[in-house]
Amino acid sequence: MNKDAPIAYFINFSIQEIPSITYIARETGGIIYTDSETTYNFIKKDFPDLKVVYFTKIEKIRKDILKRNIKVIVYPDYHIRYFKDLPGVKHVQVFHGLSDKSYDYQKCVLDYDLFLIPGADAYERYKKRGLLKNNTGVMVGYPKLDRIFRGDLKKDVELAKLGLKTQNPTVLYAPTWHDKALNSSWKKFYKTIIWDKPEGLNLIVKLHPNITRYRKEEVEECRKKAENSCEIIILDLLPDIVPLMAASDLLLGDVSSVTREWLAFKRPFVFLSNKPKWMWKKSKIKLWECGEVVTKPEKLWNTVLRSLKNPENYIEKIEKYFRKTFYKPDGNAAKRAAREILNLIK
């Protein structure tokens, strides 16, 4: 890694985006900029080998980028608006998830000199929307999960780190945030998930930071309920969900990009829908072919137990979407991403 490479990364307070850039930054070198002290502290703690700086104002970041003669800025989100006018700088979009929502497939990806694509499914969606016409979209794979494809994380080790019983089956609930489009399963299902959990099951609740930000009372209610249980953990201010996935046997999901990431583990899904299945846009829920779909909270835990007993029921669908989602799942996606980014400088 060349720490003095003329490459910058920018990330704001969205700590869930940290793993999308840090593994690439280890390959390219350069400097990570943030205007969030929380983001800065997490990167310093978890990635002490990376160079990260914190400025309170975007304008100070702009000045420092010019001062250091940065040639490329890499983003895990749509923040090019802060730096688009900087002279002599190219821009790269790496995204921070594998969403089936329309968020990643907007026309503004054409504003970037390069955007990285995780696999064939995403590539076809960009192509259908006319977003490959500039030849700036390149398939590299999914750097965030390189460590899974290399076999670096072990289930029992990650469970022990969390203080959970390794002999218990472990369920991970990771809802998307409760946005205006009502994509999230949180409001409809959270009480059933926590209040009615059967004994002998570990439950990890990984909240999107925006659930904590906008639904504080509900989150606090859940924390109080979970206080007396050694089988429930509720986590929110945590940048990296991948170790939690490695520790788990089943994912409770909705339309979060976590569901796509979970394909890498080839373990059971149960999908939670806050409305009848027919009301959803098909492109948003096509991954729901990979597991049972629950629309009524009272049916949730019986469905989970059934899915845990029959982990192979949907494996053919899971394998199908795994192949479509991840380009070359060989643990080298970060290296391919770095090569494409460094080529912009050349």
N, C-alpha and C positions, 0 to 999 in steps of 0.2 A: 504493500500500500504506500502510495506517495502522498504524505500528509500535506505537501505543498502544491499539489495539483490545483490548477485554476478552476476548480469546481466548487459550487456552493449548493447547499440544500436549504430549503426553507420549510419550517413547520411551525404552526401556531399553537394554541392551547389544546388542540385535538390530540391528546396523548395516544389514542388508539392508532394513530398514523405513524408512530415512531418505528415499529418493526418493518414498515414498508420501505424505509430509506436507510436504516442503519446497516443492514447487511450488504446493501449495494455500496454504501460509503466505505465499508471496510475494504472493498475491492478497488475503488477508484481513488480513495483519499479525498482531500479537500476539507471543507469546513461546513458545519451545520449551523445555520442561523435560526434563532427563535426570538419571538417577542413575548414568550411566556416563561416565567421563572419556574413554574411546575415542570414544563417540558424540559427545560435546561437541567433541572435537578435529576430527573429520571434518566436522561441520557448520560449525564456524568456518572451516575451510580451504576447503571447497567452496561454502559459501553465506555469505560474509562480510556480505552485506546483511541477513541474518536475525538476529533477537535470540534467543540461546540462553543458558541458564544451567544450571549443573551444581551439584547438591547431592548429598552422599554418602548422605543418608537421605531416604526418602519423606516422613517426617514434616516435614522442613524444606521440602519442595516444597509440601506441604499448607498450611503456615503462610504461605508466600509467595503462593500462589494466593488465599488469603483476604485477605491484606494488599493485594493489587493489585485486589481486587474483580473477579476473573475471572468471566465469565458463562457461558462455554462451554469445555469441554475436548474436544479431538479426539484420537482414538487410532487407531494403525494395527494394534492388536492388542487382546486382551481384558484390559485393565488397569483397567477401570472400578472393580474391587474396591478399589483404593487410594483412590478419591476419590468414590465413590457417595454417601456421607453428607454431603458438603459442602453447606451450605445455599445455595440460590439459584443452583446451578450446573447447567447442562444438558450432555448428553454426546452425542458424535458418534463413530460408528465409520466409518472410511474403508478399513480393511483394507490389507494389504500385498502382495496377490498376487491372481491369478486362478485359484485352485486348483480342480481338479475333485474334490479330496478333500473330506470332509465338514466340514473345519475352519471354513470361513466360514459354514456353514449351521446353526449351533447356536441353540437357543432363547434363549440369553442375548443375542442381538441385540435382543430385545424390551426389554432393560433400557435401551437407548439412546433418546434423544429423536429421533435421526436416524441412519440408516445409508445410506451411498452405494453405489449399485449400478452396475457398469461397463457392463452391456448386457442384452439380451433373454434370453439363455440363463440368466444368473444370476438375473434377475428371475423367470423361470418356476420356477426351483428354490426360491427363497424362497416363492413363491406356493404351490407344491405342499406345502411343509412348514408352511403356515399362519403364516409369519413376516411377512406383510404386513398382518395384521389391525389393527394400530395405525396404519396409514398413515404409518409412519415411514421406510419404504424408498423412496428416490428414485433414479431413473436419471440419472446425470450424464455417464457416460463414464469414461475412465481417465486421470487427470491425469499419471501417470508417463510416458505415451507421447505426450503432446502434442507434444513436440519432434520425434518421429518423423513424426507426421501433418503437421507443418508443414514437414518436410524439412530440419530444422536440422543433422542429423548426416550426414556424408558418409563412405562406406565407406573410401576410400583415405586420408582424413585420419585416421580412427580407427585404421586399420592402422599408419600411419606413427608415430602416438603410441606404439604398442605395440612398435615396432622390428621389425615383421614385414615380410616381402617382399610388396609389393603385387601382384606377378605371380602369387603362389601362391594356389590355392583355400584358403579358411580354414574350418576345422571348429571349432565351439564345443561343448564338452561341459559341461553344467550339470546335474548330478544333484541330486535332492532329498536331504535328509539321511537318514542311516541310522537310521530310527526303529524302534520296536517292531513296527509294522505291516509292516515289510520292504518299504516302497515303493521304496527306492532301488536303482538299478542299480550303485552304486559298487563294492560288494564283489565282485560277479561279473565286472565288466567292466574295472576300472581298469587291470589289468596289460596286457590286450590293447590297450586304447586307447593307452597310452603306450609300451609295449615294441614293439608291432608296427606302429606308424604308418608308412605308406609315405613314401618320400622325395618332396619336392616339394609337400607339404601343410603349411600352417600348422595348428597345434593349440593352441587356447586352452582350458585346463581351469579353469573357474570353480567353485570348491568352495563349497558351503553352509558357513557358519561352524561349524555343529555337526558336520560331518565332520571338520574340523580339530580341534575340541574333543574329540571322542570316539574318533577313529581316527588319532591322531598318528603312530604308527609307519608306517602305510601311506602317509600323506601325505609323510612324510620320505623314505621309500623312493622315491616318485615324484619328489620334488624332486631327489634325487641322480641318478636316471636321466635327468632332463631337463636337467641342468646342461650337458651337452656338446652340446646341440642348439640351434641358432639358430632352429628351427622350432616349438619347444614353449614355451609360457608357462603356468605354474601360478599361479593367483591365489586367495586366500581372503579375506584381510582387506580387502575391497573392497565398499563399500556399493551401488554402482550397476552393474548388469550391462548396462544399455541401450547404452552405447557399445561394449561387446564384441559385442552382438548386431548393431549397425550395421556392425561390421567383418567379420562372418562371412557365409559362403555357405550353410552347412548347420548345423543344430542336432542334436546327439546328446542326446536327452532321455529322461525316463521319465514320472513323473506329477508332476513339479515344475510350479509355476505359471508357470515360465519358458516352458513349451511354449505356453501360451495367449498370453503376451506375444509370442512369436515369430511368431504369426499376422500381426502388424502389418507384418512385412517381406515376407510372401508368398514365402518362399524354402523350399527343401526341408527336410524332417524325416527323421530315422531314430530310431525309438523302441527303447529297450532294456528288455527284460523279464527280471526275475530269476526268473520262473516261467512255466509254460505260460500262454498267453493266456487259456484257458478258466477259469483259476483266479482271474482278476481280477473284481472287481465292475464291471459294465458301465459304470456312471455315472462310474467313476474313469478309464476308458481310452477314452472315446468319441472323444477327439481323435486316437486312433491310426488313425483312418480317413484321416488326412492324410499318411501316409508308410508306408514299410516297417517292419515290426516284427521285431527280431532277438532270438532267445532263446538262441542259441549263440554264444559269443565268437568262435569261429573263422570265423564268417560275417560279422563286423562290417564289416571294412574293404572287402571286395568289395561289400557293400551300399552303403556310403558312396560309393564310387567310381561305382557305377551310378547312384545318386541324383544325384550332382553332374553326371553326363553328361546326365541327363534331368530337368532341374529343373521341367518343366511336367507331369510325370506325375500329380501329385496336386493340381494348381492349382484344379480345380473344388471339391474338398472343402475346401481351404484357404480359398477365397473364401467358401464357405458358412459355415464356422465363424467366419471374420473378421466377417461381417455379424451373426452371432448374438452374438458376444462383445463388440463395441465399439459403444456408443451414440454416434452422431454423431462419427465419428473426424475431427474438423475442427481439432484443436489447441486447443480452447477448453474442455476438460473441467475444468481447474482453475478457470476463471472460473465455470462452472456450480456447481461444488462450493462455491466461496467464497460465491456468492449464497445457496445453501441454508443455509450455516452462519451467515451474517450475518443471515438472516431469523429465526433462532432468538433472536437478541438483540432484534430488533424486537418 
